[in-house]
Amino acid sequence: MLVLLPPSEGKAPSGRGAPLRPESLSLPGLAASREAVLGELVELCTGDEGKAREVLGLSEGLRDEVAKNAGLRTAGTRPAGEIYTGVLYDALDLASLDPAARRRAGRSLLVFSGLWGALRVTDRIPSYRCSMGVKLPGLGPLGTHWRTPMASVLPEAAGDGLVLDLRSSAYASAWKPRGEVAGRTATVRVLHSRIVDGVEKRSVVSHFNKATKGRIVRGLLTAGAAPKNPAELVVALRDLGYLVEAEAPAGPGKAWSLDVVVTEIH
């Protein structure tokens, strides 16, 4: 099982470990594209701060993020699973997993990133600020920049098992599973169900959607679930107590769509 996750805008500070070693990162087929983005980002943030904030979409209050990016090559590092914070990662709570579940996380979780393309949670990186929606002056939109290298690297990373795609739309733009891989890919939407005047109403709630996805991944890792395809994933999620409605693809080469319906927001 390969689980595709978005990163988080908020990140923990860089660690005190050794500086970045790009050659040590997973998915070495992305190395050249990573270096291109890293070089552009460091150059941008070493120059005019105002321009850098404009390109990165940062407010005056986030000006320190520019300096952080300027020092990426020399900053300390820590595992990506510790760098990424926010609602999904708080609910996933990698640090509290038992050793076996943590090993499964290292093998199966892949975090998409505007700067790094995609990472294992065990890859050591510095803290940074660069979303997939950024358009760097020399490279253009990062979602477009990553499509070609991702198209050759990600199918191999997916192997022959289930791909559970929990990415937000911006990060999904960097790689779309196709063909045979798409047929064993499942996307998940979390819906909040409530009764209003005797009628069921369903809605997507962003914050809660992220938290529930984090709990879903944690539950699968803790249970040692190993679904090989979307149909087996539906069974695994129901075994964890979730109400799941599945829509099989209308034809070959298309992903499954799963709705996880919940009645409580927490």
C-alpha positions in Angstrom: 0.0 0.0 0.0 1.2 3.5 -0.9 -0.4 6.4 0.8 -0.1 9.8 -0.9 -0.3 12.7 1.6 -0.3 16.5 1.2 2.4 18.4 3.2 1.4 21.1 5.7 1.8 24.8 5.4 3.0 25.0 9.0 6.2 23.2 9.8 8.3 22.5 12.8 11.7 24.2 13.0 14.7 22.7 11.3 16.5 20.2 13.5 20.0 20.2 14.8 21.1 17.3 12.6 23.5 17.5 9.7 22.6 19.8 6.8 20.6 18.5 3.8 22.2 15.7 1.8 20.0 15.7 -1.4 21.5 12.4 -2.5 20.2 10.7 0.6 16.5 11.4 -0.2 14.2 8.7 -1.4 13.0 8.5 -5.0 16.4 9.4 -6.6 14.8 9.8 -10.0 13.5 13.2 -8.7 17.0 14.4 -7.8 17.6 16.7 -10.8 14.1 18.3 -10.5 14.7 18.8 -6.7 18.0 20.5 -7.3 16.4 22.8 -9.9 13.6 23.9 -7.5 16.0 24.2 -4.5 18.5 26.4 -6.5 15.7 28.7 -7.8 14.1 29.0 -4.3 17.4 29.7 -2.5 18.4 32.3 -5.2 14.9 34.0 -5.0 15.0 34.2 -1.2 18.6 35.4 -1.1 17.7 38.4 -3.2 14.9 41.0 -2.8 12.7 40.0 0.1 9.7 41.8 -1.2 9.8 39.9 -4.5 10.3 36.6 -2.7 7.3 37.2 -0.4 5.2 38.1 -3.5 6.2 35.0 -5.4 5.7 32.7 -2.4 2.4 34.4 -1.3 3.7 35.4 2.1 2.4 38.2 4.3 4.7 40.7 6.1 4.2 38.7 9.2 5.8 35.7 7.5 8.9 37.5 6.3 11.1 35.1 8.4 10.1 32.3 6.0 12.2 34.0 3.3 15.3 33.9 5.4 14.6 30.3 6.3 14.5 29.4 2.6 17.7 31.3 1.9 19.5 29.1 4.3 18.1 25.7 3.2 21.5 24.3 2.1 23.1 24.8 5.5 20.1 24.4 7.9 19.9 21.4 10.2 17.5 18.6 9.2 15.1 16.2 10.8 12.8 13.5 9.4 10.0 14.8 7.2 7.5 13.1 9.5 8.6 15.5 12.2 8.9 18.6 10.0 5.3 18.4 8.8 2.7 19.6 11.4 -0.9 20.7 11.1 -4.2 19.0 11.4 -3.6 15.8 9.4 -0.2 15.2 11.0 -1.5 15.9 14.5 -4.2 13.3 14.0 -1.7 10.8 12.4 0.7 11.4 15.3 3.6 9.4 13.9 5.7 9.8 17.0 3.3 7.8 19.2 3.0 4.8 16.8 4.3 1.5 18.0 7.6 0.4 16.4 5.9 -2.0 13.9 3.4 0.7 12.8 6.2 3.2 12.5 8.1 0.9 10.2 5.0 0.5 8.1 4.7 4.3 7.9 8.2 4.6 6.6 7.5 2.1 3.8 4.0 3.3 2.8 3.6 7.0 3.3 4.7 9.5 0.6 4.4 13.2 1.2 4.1 15.5 -1.8 5.9 18.8 -1.7 6.4 21.8 -3.9 10.1 21.8 -3.1 11.0 18.1 -2.9 8.4 16.6 -5.2 7.7 13.6 -2.9 9.3 12.3 0.2 9.2 9.4 2.6 8.5 10.4 6.2 11.9 9.2 7.1 13.8 11.5 4.7 15.7 14.2 6.5 15.0 17.7 5.4 15.1 21.3 6.7 12.0 23.3 7.4 11.0 25.4 4.4 8.1 27.3 2.8 7.2 26.6 -0.8 3.7 25.3 -1.8 2.9 23.5 -5.0 0.9 26.5 -6.1 4.1 28.7 -6.4 5.3 29.9 -9.7 9.1 30.3 -9.5 10.5 32.9 -12.0 12.8 30.4 -13.8 10.6 27.3 -13.6 7.0 28.4 -13.7 4.2 26.6 -11.9 5.6 23.9 -9.7 2.7 21.5 -10.3 3.7 21.6 -14.0 7.4 21.3 -13.2 6.9 18.0 -11.4 4.6 16.2 -13.8 7.3 14.8 -16.1 9.7 13.4 -13.5 6.7 12.1 -11.4 5.3 10.3 -14.4 8.3 8.1 -14.6 9.2 7.7 -10.9 5.8 7.3 -9.1 4.5 4.3 -11.0 7.5 2.4 -9.8 7.1 3.6 -6.3 3.4 2.4 -6.4 4.5 -1.1 -7.2 1.7 -3.5 -7.8 -0.5 -2.6 -4.7 -3.1 -0.2 -3.6 -2.6 3.6 -3.9 -4.5 5.5 -1.4 -4.6 9.1 -2.6 -5.3 11.6 0.2 -3.8 14.7 -1.5 -5.4 18.0 -1.9 -6.1 19.2 -5.4 -2.9 21.4 -5.7 -0.7 18.4 -4.9 -2.7 16.0 -7.0 -1.8 18.2 -10.0 1.8 17.0 -9.8 1.0 13.3 -10.6 -2.2 11.7 -11.7 -2.2 7.9 -11.6 -3.0 6.5 -15.1 -3.7 3.2 -16.7 -3.3 0.1 -14.6 -2.1 2.1 -11.6 -5.3 4.3 -11.6 -7.4 1.1 -11.5 -6.0 0.3 -8.1 -6.1 3.9 -6.8 -8.7 5.2 -4.3 -9.4 8.8 -3.4 -11.2 9.6 -0.2 -13.6 12.3 0.6 -14.8 12.8 4.2 -18.4 13.9 4.6 -20.1 15.2 7.7 -23.7 13.9 8.0 -26.3 15.6 10.1 -30.1 15.7 10.3 -31.7 19.1 9.7 -35.5 19.3 10.0 -35.7 15.5 9.5 -33.6 15.5 6.4 -30.0 14.3 6.1 -27.5 17.0 5.0 -23.9 16.2 4.1 -21.1 18.6 3.7 -17.3 18.7 3.5 -15.5 20.4 6.3 -11.9 21.2 5.5 -10.4 21.1 9.0 -12.3 18.0 10.0 -11.6 16.4 6.6 -7.9 16.6 7.3 -8.2 15.3 10.8 -10.2 12.3 9.8 -7.8 11.4 7.0 -5.0 11.5 9.6 -7.0 9.1 11.8 -7.8 6.8 8.9 -4.1 6.4 8.0 -3.2 5.9 11.7 -5.8 3.3 12.0 -4.6 1.4 9.0 -1.0 1.5 10.2 -1.8 0.5 13.7 -4.0 -2.4 12.6 -1.4 -3.6 10.2 -3.9 -3.5 7.4 -2.5 -4.4 4.0 -5.3 -4.0 1.4 -4.1 -4.8 -2.1 -6.9 -2.9 -4.0 -9.7 -0.4 -3.4 -12.3 -3.1 -2.7 -10.1 -4.5 0.1 -9.5 -1.0 1.4 -13.3 -0.6 1.8 -13.4 -3.7 3.9 -10.4 -2.6 6.0 -12.0 0.8 6.7 -15.3 -0.8 7.7 -13.4 -3.1 10.0 -12.0 0.1 11.7 -15.6 1.3 12.2 -16.0 3.7 9.4 -19.1 4.1 7.3 -17.8 3.9 3.7 -19.7 4.4 0.5 -17.7 3.3 -2.5 -18.0 4.2 -6.2 -16.2 1.8 -8.5 -14.8 3.5 -11.7 -17.0 3.4 -14.8 -14.2 2.1 -16.9 -10.6 1.0 -16.9 -7.8 3.5 -16.1 -9.9 5.4 -13.6 -9.6 5.6 -9.8 -12.2 4.5 -7.2 -13.9 7.2 -5.2 -14.7 6.5 -1.5 -16.9 8.6 0.8 -16.2 8.2 4.5 -19.4 9.5 6.3 -19.1 10.7 9.9 -21.7 12.1 12.2 -19.4 13.8 14.8 -16.8 16.5 14.2 -13.8 16.4 16.5 
